[in-house]
Amino acid sequence: MEPNALGYLAAGLGAALTVIGAGLGIGKLAAAAMEASGRQPEVAGQVRTSMLIAAALIEGATFFALAICIILATKS
């Protein structure tokens, strides 16, 4: 097997694991936010704001990891 092929495989697996982890993280975040909003509806706006900020941070880290995977895949 060529070294480039192993690089493509590693980049693909890294991207897959990154997306799975981000999906699970955002899912848990949203579930906790919905539960908090259900328990105390008067703070739902604050919880929503905090949830959106945390989701943006998770997505930022995900995009960074995906960019690294793409760079490694296209490296000659």
RAJO-V369168 format. One line per field, one symbol per residue. ss: DSSP state (@ for helix, = for strand, . for the rest). psi: psi as a letter, one per 20 degrees, with the letter a starting at -180 (. if undefined). A space follows every 50 residues. Layout:
# RAJO-V369168
ss = ???
psi = ???
This chain:
# RAJO-V369168
ss = ..@@@@@@@@@@@@@@@@@@@@@@@@@@@@@@@@@@@@@.@@@@@@@@@@ @@@@@@@@@@@@@@@@@@@@@@@@..
psi = qqhhhhgggghghggghghgggggghghghghghghhhhnhijhghgggh ghghhhgghghghghhggggghhip.
